[in-house]
Amino acid sequence: MKKTILPAIMGLLLFASCKKNNVTTPEPITANVFIAGSRSDGNKTTAVYWKNGERVELPSNATYQAGYGIAVSGNDVYVTGAYSGGGLFSGTDAVYWKNSEPMFLSTGGSYIQASDIVISGDDVYILMNGLFTAGYWKNGVTEDLAKSDSLNLNSASGLCVSGTDVYVSGYEVSGNLQNAKYWKNGQPVIISDQVHNFTTSGITVSGDDVYVSGGGYSTHLYAAYWKNNSTVFLGDTAVESGANSIAVSGSDVYVVGYQKTSSGYDAMLWKNGSSVDLGRDGNAYGITISGTDVYVVGSLAQKAVYWKNGQVHYLDGGTEAWALFVKPL
């Protein structure tokens, strides 16, 4: 619903007629917003996170380092990411920081990254992400999801923990075909049609329903999501688009990503299939719903940003914002 702004404008005019200096009332803070990302000076990329817009740089002597996931438990802030001493193309290792102290999950330029993170009780789950790598770490111990499927190449893309169940989205390469899938407690479930090529990017669970973001591709990628085994395409499949993350609140399904337009690539939000353009020269990577507020992170014109209910906020010194965690006050 489009809000009318006429009463607000009239109120401001009446206030201005009584006082010489207008006073802007700041937006009330209802939650602490933590965002993981990176900043680059052209020679070096550094992992950072922001708490309510205040930047914290994560220590390292790496040439390339980025924060891809974030979670908060009590007073502890966890950021997951990738580290490379010789630059991105020399291989990366998975790392996470707990209160800015780095802990390595792989070594030797393994091309593995630590992306999504979920904290459930005393357990810390971190997604193992990389080229044909499917698994996660639970409290630092590797869970290899591809070990039971030696015939196909598998990759993981998203992580969700619901109660005692662990869900991981991903895909498999079987012959000349790429199938979208997810694992529930290590058991694979194919969700695409096994006729066309599909990929995935994220996963969430609501009740008994499993939602996976991703899409298909032929000459280009086109955004979609799955509810259980049913595919929902987001817009015209003839137009290039991508879905990066998914969230569900009640009966509403939110997906974020990008779409190609006549002027380039725009950051996009889809709510129940209807698109909202978040800005030119951008991409949206993560989404969280907190109460009635919708938070999205991404970038516009190579600057890290987040949107709260569609209003864009630039993040100090950031190049990319990859993930967020919202902790209500």
C-alpha positions in Angstrom: 0.0 0.0 0.0 1.3 3.4 -1.0 1.4 5.8 2.0 0.1 9.3 1.7 2.7 12.0 2.7 0.4 15.0 2.6 -0.4 15.1 6.4 3.3 14.7 7.3 4.2 17.6 4.9 1.5 19.9 6.4 2.8 19.1 9.9 6.3 20.0 9.0 5.2 23.3 7.5 3.3 24.2 10.6 6.3 23.3 12.8 8.6 25.4 10.6 6.3 28.4 11.0 6.7 28.4 14.7 10.5 27.7 15.0 13.5 29.0 13.1 15.4 25.7 13.4 13.8 22.4 12.4 14.7 19.4 14.6 14.7 16.0 12.9 13.5 13.2 15.2 15.8 10.2 14.7 14.2 6.9 13.8 13.7 4.9 17.0 16.1 1.9 17.3 14.1 -1.3 17.8 17.0 -3.7 17.2 20.7 -4.1 17.0 21.6 -4.7 13.3 24.9 -6.6 12.6 26.1 -6.8 9.0 29.1 -8.8 7.6 30.9 -7.6 4.5 34.2 -6.3 3.1 35.9 -3.2 2.1 38.5 -2.8 -0.6 41.1 -0.1 -1.4 42.0 -1.6 -4.8 45.0 -3.5 -3.5 43.6 -5.2 -0.5 40.2 -6.5 0.6 39.5 -6.6 4.3 36.7 -8.4 6.2 34.5 -6.1 8.3 31.3 -6.0 10.2 29.0 -3.2 11.2 27.0 -2.9 14.4 24.2 -0.3 13.9 26.4 1.3 11.2 29.6 1.4 13.2 32.4 -0.4 11.3 34.7 -3.0 12.9 37.6 -4.3 10.9 38.7 -7.9 11.4 42.4 -8.3 11.9 44.5 -10.1 9.3 47.5 -9.7 7.0 45.6 -11.3 4.1 45.6 -9.8 0.6 42.0 -10.9 0.3 39.6 -11.4 3.2 35.8 -11.1 3.3 33.0 -11.6 5.8 30.2 -13.7 4.3 28.1 -14.7 7.3 27.3 -13.3 10.8 25.5 -14.5 13.9 25.3 -13.2 17.5 24.9 -15.2 20.7 24.7 -13.3 23.9 27.6 -10.8 23.8 29.6 -12.9 21.2 29.8 -11.8 17.6 30.7 -14.5 15.0 31.7 -13.7 11.5 32.5 -16.3 8.9 34.4 -15.8 5.7 37.4 -16.4 3.5 41.1 -15.7 3.8 43.9 -15.6 1.2 47.4 -14.5 1.8 48.2 -14.3 -1.9 45.0 -12.9 -3.3 41.7 -14.4 -4.2 42.9 -16.4 -7.2 45.7 -18.1 -5.2 43.2 -20.1 -3.2 41.1 -19.3 -0.1 40.8 -20.8 3.3 37.8 -20.9 5.5 37.9 -18.8 8.7 35.6 -17.4 11.3 36.1 -14.7 13.9 34.7 -14.8 17.4 34.8 -11.3 18.8 37.4 -10.5 16.2 39.7 -13.4 17.0 40.3 -15.6 13.9 39.9 -19.3 13.9 40.9 -21.3 10.7 38.8 -24.2 9.5 40.9 -25.0 6.5 44.5 -24.3 5.4 46.7 -24.5 2.3 44.7 -22.5 -0.2 41.9 -25.1 -0.4 39.4 -22.9 -2.2 37.0 -23.5 0.6 35.1 -20.7 2.3 33.0 -20.4 5.4 29.7 -18.7 4.6 26.4 -19.2 6.4 26.5 -19.5 10.2 23.8 -20.6 12.6 24.0 -20.8 16.4 21.6 -23.2 18.0 21.9 -23.5 21.8 25.6 -24.3 22.4 26.2 -25.6 18.9 27.8 -23.5 16.1 27.1 -24.6 12.5 29.1 -23.1 9.7 28.5 -23.8 6.0 31.4 -25.3 4.0 31.3 -23.5 0.6 33.6 -24.0 -2.3 34.0 -25.6 -5.8 32.4 -29.0 -5.5 32.4 -28.9 -1.8 29.3 -29.9 0.2 29.3 -29.9 3.9 29.4 -28.0 7.1 31.2 -27.7 10.4 29.5 -28.4 13.7 31.6 -27.1 16.5 34.6 -27.3 14.2 34.0 -31.0 13.2 33.5 -31.5 9.5 30.2 -33.1 8.2 30.8 -34.2 4.6 27.5 -34.3 2.7 29.0 -35.6 -0.5 30.6 -38.7 0.9 27.5 -40.9 0.1 27.4 -39.7 -3.5 30.6 -40.7 -5.2 29.1 -40.6 -8.7 28.3 -36.9 -8.8 30.0 -33.6 -8.0 28.2 -31.8 -5.2 28.3 -28.2 -3.9 26.6 -26.5 -0.9 25.0 -23.0 -1.0 22.9 -22.4 2.2 22.4 -23.5 5.7 19.4 -23.6 8.1 18.9 -25.3 11.5 15.3 -26.0 12.6 15.1 -27.7 16.0 17.3 -30.7 15.8 17.2 -30.8 12.0 20.0 -29.5 9.8 19.2 -28.4 6.2 21.8 -27.5 3.6 20.9 -26.4 0.1 23.1 -27.1 -2.9 23.3 -28.8 -6.3 24.8 -31.8 -8.0 26.4 -32.2 -11.4 25.2 -35.5 -12.9 26.6 -36.1 -16.4 25.7 -32.9 -18.4 22.9 -31.9 -16.0 23.0 -29.8 -12.8 20.2 -30.6 -10.3 19.0 -28.4 -7.4 18.9 -30.3 -4.1 19.0 -30.0 -0.4 20.1 -32.3 2.4 18.1 -32.9 5.6 20.3 -34.4 8.3 22.6 -35.6 5.6 19.9 -37.2 3.3 19.7 -35.7 -0.2 16.4 -34.5 -1.7 16.3 -33.5 -5.4 14.0 -30.6 -6.0 14.5 -29.6 -9.7 12.9 -31.4 -12.7 16.1 -33.3 -13.6 15.6 -32.2 -17.2 16.9 -28.6 -17.1 19.9 -27.1 -15.3 19.2 -25.5 -11.9 21.3 -24.0 -9.1 20.5 -22.9 -5.5 21.7 -20.1 -3.2 19.9 -20.3 0.1 17.4 -22.3 2.3 14.9 -21.6 5.1 12.3 -23.7 6.8 8.8 -22.6 8.0 6.8 -25.3 9.8 6.8 -28.4 7.6 7.7 -26.5 4.5 11.2 -26.2 3.0 12.0 -23.1 0.9 15.1 -22.9 -1.4 16.2 -19.9 -3.4 18.1 -20.3 -6.7 17.1 -20.5 -10.4 17.6 -22.1 -13.7 19.9 -21.3 -16.5 20.2 -21.8 -20.3 21.9 -18.9 -22.1 21.5 -16.9 -18.9 20.4 -17.3 -15.2 16.8 -16.7 -14.2 15.6 -16.4 -10.6 13.3 -18.9 -8.9 12.6 -20.6 -5.6 11.2 -23.9 -4.5 8.5 -24.5 -1.9 9.2 -28.2 -1.1 9.4 -29.6 -4.7 7.3 -27.0 -6.5 9.2 -24.4 -8.6 8.1 -20.7 -8.6 9.7 -18.6 -11.2 10.3 -14.9 -10.4 9.3 -12.9 -13.4 10.1 -13.5 -17.0 12.6 -16.3 -17.5 13.7 -14.6 -20.8 15.3 -11.8 -18.7 18.5 -12.4 -16.8 18.0 -12.4 -13.0 19.4 -14.1 -9.9 18.0 -15.1 -6.5 20.6 -14.9 -3.7 18.6 -15.5 -0.4 15.2 -16.3 0.9 13.1 -15.6 4.0 9.6 -16.5 5.1 7.3 -14.7 7.5 3.9 -16.1 8.0 2.4 -16.7 4.5 4.8 -14.2 2.9 7.8 -15.3 0.9 10.7 -12.9 0.3 13.5 -13.4 -2.1 16.4 -11.0 -2.9 18.8 -10.8 -5.8 19.2 -8.9 -9.0 17.7 -8.4 -12.4 19.0 -7.1 -15.7 17.4 -3.9 -16.9 17.9 -1.6 -19.9 20.4 0.4 -17.8 22.4 -2.5 -16.3 21.7 -4.6 -13.2 19.4 -3.6 -10.4 19.1 -4.9 -6.8 15.8 -6.7 -6.4 13.3 -7.8 -3.7 10.5 -10.1 -4.6 7.6 -10.5 -2.1 5.2 -13.3 -3.1 6.5 -13.0 -6.6 5.9 -9.2 -7.0 9.2 -7.3 -7.7 10.5 -4.2 -5.9 13.5 -2.5 -7.5 15.9 -1.5 -4.8 18.3 0.5 -7.0 20.5 0.6 -10.1 23.9 -0.9 -10.4 23.4 -3.2 -7.5 22.7 -6.6 -6.0 20.9 -7.8 -2.9 22.6 -10.7 -1.1 20.8 -11.3 2.2 17.5 -10.8 3.9 16.1 -11.0 7.5 12.6 -10.4 8.7 12.3 -9.0 12.3 8.7 -8.4 13.4 7.2 -6.2 10.7 10.6 -4.9 9.5 12.3 -6.2 6.4 16.1 -5.9 6.3 18.1 -6.5 3.1 21.9 -6.2 2.6 23.8 -5.8 -0.6 25.6 -3.1 -2.7 24.9 -0.2 -4.9 27.5 1.2 -7.3 30.2 -0.8 -5.4 29.2 0.6 -2.0 27.9 -1.6 0.9 24.3 -0.8 1.8 21.4 -2.1 3.7 17.7 -1.4 3.2 15.2 -1.3 6.1 11.6 -1.5 4.7 12.9 -0.3 1.3 14.9 2.7 2.7 18.6 2.5 1.7 21.4 3.2 4.2 25.1 3.3 3.2 27.6 1.5 5.4 30.7 3.4 6.4 33.7 2.4 4.2 32.1 -0.8 2.8 32.3 -2.2 -0.7 30.0 -5.2 -0.2 27.5 -6.3 2.5 26.9 -10.0 2.4 24.8 -11.0 5.4 23.0 -9.7 8.4 21.8 -10.6 11.8 19.1 -8.7 13.6 18.8 -8.8 17.4 15.7 -7.2 18.8 16.2 -5.0 21.8 
